[in-house]
Amino acid sequence: MLRLLLKGYREQSYEAFTEGPVKYTEVRRSGGTVGLFWAGKDGSAGYEPRPGAGETAFTAGVPLLLASAEARRAGSAALDALAAAARSESELSGADARIRDAPSLDALQEWAGG
């Protein structure tokens, strides 16, 4: 997903992998989940598009990743960036975008790939 962002954002983003548990929020468009925005307690955060949702899954992640990079540059914790993403998703979708727990990033990636 980082390849969709402007050059230079990688260095300003949160770590893109964690081995610990994560918190996440669903990213919904047109009534369906197209991806998951996640954050770890260790300062990692990212977006997992759901390939089965097509191009929408990838385009939905771009503004979240740009906002995440901006939050990182401003010194915000990854979990705060997740809370902001959940608020943004609630406004966009009109539904309550709850923050949930997952045992690992691998578990989220497995779900997103399904």
N, C-alpha and C positions, 0 to 999 in steps of 0.2 A: 504494500500500500504506500510505502514511503516514496516509491518512484513517481507517484502522482503529484507529489508536493513539489514546491519550488526548490531549486538547488539551495543547499545550505540549511534546510530545516532539520535534517537528520541530527546535526550536532546540537540543535537546540531542543530536541525532543526528549521525552522520558525514555528510559531504558525500555527496549521492546520485548524483553523476555524476563520471566521470573519462574522460579521453581516452587514458590510457596503458593498458598491459597490466594485467590483474587476476588474482588468484588466487581460486579458488572451491571450494566443496564442494557436493555434491548433497544435496538434502533429499528423503528417501524416506519414503513412507508406503505401506503395503499392497503392498510389493514393487516399487513404481514411483517414478520421479523426479517429484516434484510442483513442484520449484523449485530455485533455486540461490542460495546465500548467497555473496556476493563481497566482496572488499576490494582496494583499490588501494594502491600504495606511497605515494601522496600523501595518505593519511588519509581516503579515501572508502570507503564500505561500504554494502551494501544487500542487498535480497532481490528476486529476479526469480521471480514465480510462473509456473508453466506453465499458461496458461488451459485447455488441453485436459484438465487433471487435475481440473477443476471446483472446487467450493468448498473441497475439501481443500487445494488449492494455496494458497489465500489464508489459510485458518486456520492452516496449518502455519507460515506466515511471522510471525504475530503474536508468539509467544513469542521467536522469534529477534530480531525488531526491538526488542522490549522489553528483552531482554538486551543488545542492541547499544547502545541508548540509555543503559542503566545503565553499561555499560563506558565509553562516551564521557564520561559525567558523572564517572566515577572517574579519568579521565585515561589510560585504556588506548589503545594504538595500534590502528588499524583491523585490522591484520594479527593482533594478539593476540585481538581480538574474533572474527575468522574462525577462529582455532585453537580458541577456546572453543566456537564453533558446531559445528565438526567433531567435537569431543569429545562434545558433547551429542547430535549426530545419531548418532554411533556407539553411544551408550548406548541411545537410543530405538529405533533400527532393528536393533540387534544385529549390524550389519555395519560394516566398517571404512570410515568416511567420510573418504576421502583428500582432501587439498588439491591441486588441479590448477591449471595455468596456462592462461590464455586470452589471445589477442592484444589483446582490447579488450572493453569493456562492451557495445559494439554487437554483437559476435559472440555474447556470452552472451544478449543480448536476442533476437537472431534465433533462436537455438537454443530458448530458452524459449517463444517464440511458436509454434514448430513442433509 
